[in-house]
Amino acid sequence: MDHQSLKAGVVDYVARFIERELVATSKPLRTFMARPTIADKLALVDGRMVDQADRMLKSWREAAHEGGQNAPLPVVLVATSKDYASTSLSSARPIAQQKYMHIDGSGNRMHVRVDKNDLRVQVAFFCADGDTASSMVSQFKLYCTDFRHRYASAYFEHLGYAYAFAMRVEDSNLFASNVAVGEQTNLTVLVVDLTFNCEIPYFKPPSPDDGLTLVKHVVLVKPDEVQRRHHVYTTTHNSDAFVFNSTDPTLETVGYMDQLP
């Protein structure tokens, strides 16, 4: 499973909230929003969940663009779980049997299977005061509740192309828990748990043994009758061509085919 693509989709989802929806309601938030890049506001803390909140904060401060261990708050840190859980069949079903498809405009052909799994995510708002933390969580809840923001995208690369697959927020009825960080009393950490229903594709080149065929081109015996192609109703197979028999005996359409390489 390409977990990195899913993580990138989650980070992009939270980044869009910060960059487009968040409104400054306090002086710390105004300072937060004035930072020059999203990397100064948001980070993925890989491999840690919020039960290690103190390590999350330390890891971010060590890598902070400004201030080091004294890097200013607020900051939003995102963590993803390492476990695996299938999406409920009532929500989505995986495509376990390989499906044959064209994947680009260059004629590349692939088999694809699509798994459906749930990704647990924690979005932690680290703030120096409770009011700022509450405001950020409240606005994040509104963002997730808005139907326009119920979906994110994960991009999977294959043969030089990036394909977007959906990530859906399972439940927008959010609850934020307060997490203590060591002995620090001047710090408020509110943590939102999200679950994304994800789609993960697996591409595989077709095999000559699959027996699939592809119509390479179509020859119209009566070009002036092309508009009558909707009369076609039966198909018979020759060794090297499809022959379409029409209700109009004057029209015959032949499509030559080759075995897939």
N, C-alpha and C positions, 0 to 999 in steps of 0.2 A: 504494500500500500504506500502511495506517495504521500507521506504525512506532511512533508514540507509544503506541498501545494495547498493542503488544508490549512496549515498554520498561516500561510501568506494570505489566504482568503479571510481568515479571522482578523488578522491585523489590519487588513484593508477595510474591513467592516467597521472596526472601532475607530480607525483613522478618519473615515468619512463622517462619523459622529462628531469628532473633535473639530475637524476642519470646517464643517458645513452647518452643524446644528447647535453646537454649544454656545450659550450666551453667558457673558461675564456678569455675575451677580455679586461679586465681592472683589476686593483689591487683590487677593491672591490669585483669583481666576483671571483678572485682567493681566496680571504679570505672566501667568501661565500662557495665555493666548498670544501674548506679544513675543514669545520665543520664536526664533526665526524658522525652525524646521520642525516637522512632525517628530523627528528623532529626539528632539529635546522635550517632547511631551509624552511620548508613548514608546513602550518597548515590550518585546516578547522575552520573557524570562524562561528560557527553554529548560524543560525537565524539572520544574519546580511548581508545586501547587501552593495554595495560600496557607496550608498548615506550616509552611516554611516562609512565612511572610517576612521575617527578619532577614533571611538569606536572600529573598527576592529583592528587598530594598538595598541590601548591601551590594548585590550583584549589579544592580542598575547604577548605583552611585560610583562604583569602581569604573564603569564604562561611560559615565555621564560626559557629555560634551563640555559641560562647564561646572566648575565647583568641586569635582571629585566627591569625596566623602561629605562635603558640605553642599552638595548640589541642592538647589532650592526645590521645595514642594509647592504645588501639587505635582504628581506624576501619575500616569495610568500605566499599570503593568498587566500584561496578559499572560496567562498560563494555560496549557492544554494537557489533558490527561494522557497517560500512556496505555490505558486499557482499551479493550475493543468490545463494542456492543453493537449488535445488529439492530437496525431500525425496525420498529414494530411493523408486522405485515399489514396492519390496519392503516398504516401511513404510506408505506411504499414497499414494493417487492423488487428484489434483485433480478437482474437479467443474467441468469446462470448459463443459459445455452448461448453459444457464440452466434452473434448476428453479423451478417455480411453487410458491409456498407462502403460507400465512397466517402473518403474523409477529406478530400480537397478538390480543387478545380484542375488538378494535374493528372487525374486518372488513377491516383493511388487508391488501392483497395485493401481493406483490412477486415478482419474479424474483431468484434469488440464484445466484451462482457462488462457488466456494470454492477458493482456491489453497492449496497445501501447500508451505511452504518452511522451510528451516532457518535459525535465528537463532543466530549464534555469540555467546557471552557470556563475559566474564571477570569473575570475582569475586576481588578483591584484598584480602587481609588485611594491613593496615599495623599493625605492632606494634613496640614498643620492645625486645622480647626475643624470642628464638626459641621458647622454651617456650610462651609465650602464643599465638604464631602457629600453632604445631603443634597445640595443643589446639583452637583454633578451626577449623582445617582438618579435623582428625579428626572433630569433631562435625558439621561440615557434610557430610562424606562419609556419615556415618551417616544424616543427615537425607535426603540425596538417594537413598540406597539403600533406605530405607523405602518400600515400595510405596505407602503412603498419600500420599507426597510426590513421586511420579513425575510428577504433573500439576499444572499451574498454569492459570489462566484469563486470557484477554485479553478485555476488554469493548469492543465496537464499538457506537457509538450510531447510531441511525437512527430518524427520526420520533419522537423523544422517548423512545425505549426503548433500553436497553442490553442487548446480546446477548452471552452468554459463549461463547467458542470456545476449544477446548483447546490447551494448549501442553504437550508431553510431553518430559521429560528423556530424551534419546536413550540415553545411557550413564552409568550411575552408578558405573562403575569409574574413580574420579577420581585424578588425579595433580596435585600442586601443585609448581610450579617456583619457585625462589628468584630474585627479580629485584633486581639492584643499583640503588640510587638515588644517582647522583652519587658524591660522596666520603663520604656518610654511613655511618659504621660502627656507629652505635647504632640502626640501623633494620633490621627484618626484614620483607620483603614476600614473602608466599607467594600465588601466583596459581593459581586453579582455572579451567580451561577447561570450559565447558558448551556443549552444543548442544541447543536446543529445537526439536522438530518442531512447527511452528505451522500454524494454520488461519486464513486471512484471507478474510472474506466480502466480496462486492461486490454490493450491492443495487441493483436497477433497477426502476422502476415498469413494469407491464405495458402493452403497447400494444394499442389496439383491433384492430390488424391481426394480433394473435397468434391470433385465432380461438378463444380459450379461453372456456368457459362456466362458469357457477356456478349451482347449484341454490339458489334463493332460499327456497323453502318447499315443503312436501309436503302434499298433500291426500289424505286417506284416504277413499275412497268408502264403505267399510264400516268405520267406526271400531271396531266391536266385533270386527273380525277383525284388529286390529293385530298380534296375536301371530303371525300367519301370514306375516309379511313375509319370514321366512327361506325361503319357498317360491319367492321371486323368482328367475328364472333367465335371462331374456332382457331386452334393452333395445332399444327401437326409438325413432327420432327423429322428432318432428314439427317444424314450423317454430318453435314456441314452447314446446314441452314435452317432457319425457322421459315415456314411457309404459312402465311396468314390467308385464309380463305374468306372472301367477303360474300355477302349476300348479292353483291353486284358481280356477275361473272366476268365483267370486262376489267375488273381491278384485281391485281395480285400484288402483294407486298412481300418482298423477300429481305430478311435481315441475316447477313452472314455473321457467324460467331466463331470465336476461338476459345479453346480451353484457357483458363487463367494460368499464368506462368507459375 
